[in-house]
Amino acid sequence: MLEQGDVMNKDLYSDLIDEKFPDWLDGCEYIAQDFESCLRSEDALEAFKRIGVALVPDYPRSSQDFNAIENAWDLLRRRSDTTLPRALEDRDSFIARLREAVRFV
């Protein structure tokens, strides 16, 4: 949906809600989402109303515990930090080290 160099904004996100979310949500009545401004703009909230979806009430403003991918990225970063090379690393060595970190996580 985004062209190279574009960034998500309230208009694009509202269009995305109207066009894609009904199929993606497959009848769900609620959605949990972060607090970025475009995700919670008046336009986005109106789009959710149009498709019959409400935001999860009292969703915490920031909590990594609710976002599994953020926890996984944090674990991967920590593992990568503990295996940093002492010298310049070539691409193949980096990929091998990254794969090992992923296996570890």
Buried (B, 14 or more C-beta within 10 A) or exposed (E): EEEEEEEEEBEBBBEBBBEEBBEEBEEEEEBEEEEEEBBBBEBBBEBBEEEEBEBEEEBEEEEEEEEEEEEEEEBBEEBBEEEEEEEEEEEEEEEEBBEEBEEEB
